[in-house]
């Protein structure tokens, strides 16, 4: 097979496996992601993870409350992860050529971290509009619009934003998104690949460490992502949901002055509780989907 066809095959496999991983993330982590957004944007109404979850279930129900924004979340995660992992594979190849490494699997954790950071910029173009809609739907009850998620829906919300603010409105919070994604995915992929290397036995390939060790590595990557970028995510959620006109830095300073430093970490607990199983599911789905797809291609 020619190099061009190999690159196309690798790209299609990364794209497909990333999409499947994005679906797994949503169904595993959506309820706690909703809790996270509510705690970030309306901290006075949602003091703790348990209180927020209880209030949401009592006032909105499980499906309309905890799973609010599932459709845009699916669109968001499928778009983000398919583009992210496609871009990640391309960036790995670029770094591989720069360093003259023989195979992609021999790239160091640092090189993989750099590839992930570069790939995340491209993914931000896809994630910002869909995450904006997801966050608005998740915090719909607290904004007291008088309408429910089912009455508004992601399509109508998308049309309203486009009609009132234009394309620019869909990219509200783009700078905070990039500021979160690029350093976040440096630690995300670096933590994942580094942990896989640490968990591999002597002489064992990191791709063969098995299901549970892959899940542990994924959980580590997810935890590093959020602990390193959470204050930026808090500011991003407020810009997107509350319509704050402040810049990222100005809003962070304002939050610290008016609410204290701890406000920048409000909602971190449900985020970490969610991200460890969700990211584990993402990487297990991604890695094993790749193996199945490569096998299918080899049979043709």
C-alpha positions in Angstrom: 0.0 0.0 0.0 1.4 3.5 -0.9 2.3 6.0 1.7 -0.6 8.3 0.7 -3.1 5.4 1.1 -1.6 4.5 4.4 -2.0 8.1 5.7 -5.6 8.1 4.5 -6.3 4.8 6.2 -4.7 6.0 9.4 -6.7 9.2 9.3 -10.0 7.4 8.7 -9.3 5.1 11.6 -8.4 7.9 14.0 -11.5 9.8 12.9 -13.8 6.9 13.4 -12.3 5.7 16.7 -12.3 9.2 18.0 -16.0 9.5 17.2 -16.8 6.3 19.0 -14.8 7.5 22.0 -16.7 10.7 22.1 -20.0 8.8 22.3 -18.7 6.8 25.2 -17.7 9.9 27.1 -21.1 11.5 26.9 -23.1 8.5 28.1 -20.7 7.8 30.9 -20.2 11.4 32.1 -23.1 13.7 31.1 -25.0 13.8 34.4 -21.9 15.0 36.4 -20.9 17.3 33.5 -24.3 19.0 34.0 -23.7 19.3 37.7 -20.3 20.8 37.0 -21.7 23.5 34.7 -24.5 24.4 37.2 -22.0 24.7 40.0 -19.7 26.8 37.9 -22.3 29.3 36.6 -24.6 29.5 39.6 -22.5 28.7 42.7 -24.9 30.4 45.2 -27.7 28.0 44.2 -25.6 24.9 43.9 -23.3 24.7 46.9 -22.2 21.1 46.7 -22.2 18.2 44.2 -24.9 16.3 46.1 -27.1 19.3 46.7 -26.8 20.3 43.1 -27.6 16.8 41.8 -30.6 16.5 44.3 -32.0 19.9 43.3 -31.7 19.1 39.6 -33.5 15.8 39.9 -36.3 17.2 42.1 -36.9 20.3 39.9 -36.1 19.0 36.4 -36.0 15.2 36.6 -33.1 12.9 35.5 -33.6 12.9 31.7 -34.5 16.6 31.3 -32.2 17.7 34.1 -29.1 15.6 34.5 -29.1 14.7 30.8 -30.0 18.2 29.5 -27.8 19.1 26.6 -27.1 15.4 25.7 -27.7 16.0 21.9 -25.3 18.9 21.6 -23.0 17.1 24.0 -23.0 14.1 21.6 -22.4 16.5 18.6 -19.7 18.3 20.6 -17.9 15.2 21.7 -18.1 13.4 18.4 -16.9 16.5 16.6 -14.2 17.3 19.1 -12.8 13.8 19.5 -13.0 12.8 15.9 -11.1 16.0 14.9 -8.9 15.8 17.9 -7.7 12.3 17.4 -7.4 12.8 13.6 -5.3 15.9 14.2 -3.4 14.1 17.0 -2.3 11.4 14.6 -1.2 14.0 12.0 0.7 16.0 14.6 2.4 12.8 15.9 3.6 12.0 12.3 5.0 15.6 12.0 6.9 15.3 15.3 8.0 11.8 14.3 9.6 13.2 11.2 11.2 16.1 13.0 12.8 13.7 15.5 13.4 10.9 13.0 11.8 8.4 15.2 11.2 5.0 13.6 7.6 4.4 14.7 4.9 6.4 16.3 4.7 4.1 19.3 8.3 5.1 20.1 7.5 8.8 20.6 8.2 10.0 24.1 5.4 11.1 26.5 6.7 14.7 26.0 6.5 14.5 22.2 3.0 13.0 22.4 2.0 15.8 24.8 3.2 18.4 22.3 1.3 16.6 19.5 -1.9 16.7 21.6 -1.5 20.3 22.4 -1.2 21.3 18.8 -4.1 19.0 17.8 -6.4 20.7 20.3 -6.3 24.1 18.6 -8.0 22.6 15.5 -10.5 20.7 17.8 -11.4 24.0 19.5 -12.9 25.3 16.2 -15.4 22.4 16.4 -16.0 22.3 20.1 -16.7 26.0 20.9 -20.2 26.4 19.3 -21.5 23.0 20.4 -20.2 23.4 23.9 -21.8 26.9 24.1 -25.2 25.4 23.3 -24.6 22.4 25.7 -23.7 24.7 28.6 -26.7 27.0 28.0 -29.1 24.0 27.9 -27.5 22.6 31.1 -28.0 25.8 33.0 -31.4 26.7 31.5 -33.3 26.2 34.8 -31.1 28.6 36.6 -31.3 31.3 34.0 -35.1 31.4 34.6 -36.1 31.8 31.0 -39.5 30.3 31.8 -39.0 27.6 29.2 -37.7 24.0 29.6 -35.0 22.3 27.7 -37.6 20.3 25.6 -39.4 23.6 24.7 -36.2 25.3 23.5 -34.0 22.5 22.2 -30.6 22.7 20.7 -31.7 23.5 17.2 -33.9 26.5 18.2 -31.2 27.7 20.6 -28.6 27.5 17.7 -31.0 29.5 15.4 -31.7 32.1 18.1 -28.0 32.8 18.8 -27.3 32.9 15.0 -30.2 35.3 14.4 -29.4 37.6 17.4 -25.6 37.6 17.4 -24.5 36.0 14.1 -21.6 33.5 13.7 -19.6 35.5 16.2 -22.2 34.6 18.9 -21.5 30.9 18.4 -17.8 31.5 19.1 -18.4 33.4 22.4 -15.7 32.0 24.7 -13.4 30.8 21.9 -10.3 32.3 23.5 -11.0 30.7 26.9 -11.7 27.4 25.0 -8.3 27.5 23.3 -6.6 28.7 26.5 -8.1 25.6 28.2 -7.6 23.1 25.4 -3.9 23.6 24.5 -2.3 23.3 27.9 -5.0 20.8 29.0 -4.4 18.4 26.1 -0.6 18.7 26.7 -1.2 17.1 30.1 -4.0 14.9 28.8 -2.0 13.1 26.2 1.3 13.4 28.1 -0.3 11.9 31.2 -2.0 9.1 29.2 1.0 8.1 27.2 3.4 8.5 30.2 1.2 6.3 32.4 0.9 3.6 29.7 4.7 3.5 29.5 5.0 3.3 33.3 2.4 0.5 33.5 4.0 -1.6 30.7 6.0 -4.6 31.9 9.7 -5.0 30.9 9.8 -5.7 27.2 6.0 -5.2 26.8 4.6 -2.8 24.2 2.4 -0.1 25.8 -0.3 -1.0 23.3 -0.5 -4.4 24.9 -1.0 -3.4 28.5 -4.6 -4.6 28.6 -8.0 -3.1 29.4 -7.6 -2.2 33.0 -4.2 -0.5 32.7 -5.5 1.4 29.7 -8.4 2.6 31.8 -6.1 3.7 34.6 -3.9 5.6 32.0 -7.0 7.3 30.6 -8.2 8.3 34.1 -4.8 9.9 34.8 -4.9 11.8 31.6 -8.4 13.1 32.3 -7.6 14.1 35.9 -4.4 16.0 34.8 -6.4 17.8 32.1 -9.0 19.2 34.6 -6.7 19.9 37.5 -4.5 22.0 35.3 -7.2 24.0 33.5 -10.2 24.1 35.7 -10.1 27.9 36.6 -10.1 28.7 32.9 -13.1 26.4 32.4 -15.0 28.2 35.1 -14.4 31.5 33.4 -15.3 30.0 30.0 -18.6 28.7 31.3 -19.6 32.1 32.8 -18.7 33.8 29.5 -20.8 31.4 27.5 -23.8 31.0 29.9 -24.0 34.3 31.7 -22.9 36.4 28.7 -20.0 38.1 30.5 -18.3 40.7 28.4 -15.0 40.6 30.4 -11.8 39.1 29.0 -10.6 35.8 30.3 -8.0 37.3 32.6 -10.2 40.2 33.8 -13.0 37.8 34.7 -10.7 35.5 36.6 -9.4 38.4 38.6 -13.0 39.6 39.2 -14.1 36.2 40.4 -11.1 36.0 42.9 -11.9 39.5 44.2 -15.6 39.1 44.7 -15.9 35.4 45.5 -12.5 34.2 46.6 -9.9 31.9 45.0 -12.0 28.8 45.9 -14.7 30.0 43.4 -12.4 29.1 40.6 -12.5 25.5 41.7 -16.2 25.3 42.5 -17.5 22.1 40.8 -14.1 20.4 40.5 -15.2 17.5 42.6 -18.0 16.3 40.2 -15.6 17.1 37.3 -13.0 14.7 38.7 -15.6 12.1 39.7 -16.9 12.2 36.1 -13.7 12.5 34.2 -11.9 9.5 35.5 -14.5 6.9 34.3 -15.4 9.0 31.2 -11.8 9.4 30.0 -11.1 5.8 30.8 -14.1 4.9 28.6 -12.8 7.3 25.9 -9.4 5.7 25.6 -10.6 2.1 25.9 -13.1 2.7 23.1 -10.5 4.6 21.0 -7.7 2.0 21.4 -9.8 -1.1 20.9 -11.8 0.5 18.0 -8.5 1.2 16.3 -7.4 -2.4 16.7 -10.7 -3.7 15.3 -10.6 -1.2 12.4 -7.0 -2.0 11.5 -7.9 -5.7 11.5 -10.8 -5.0 9.2 -8.7 -3.0 6.8 -6.0 -5.8 6.8 -8.6 -8.3 5.7 -9.5 -6.4 2.6 
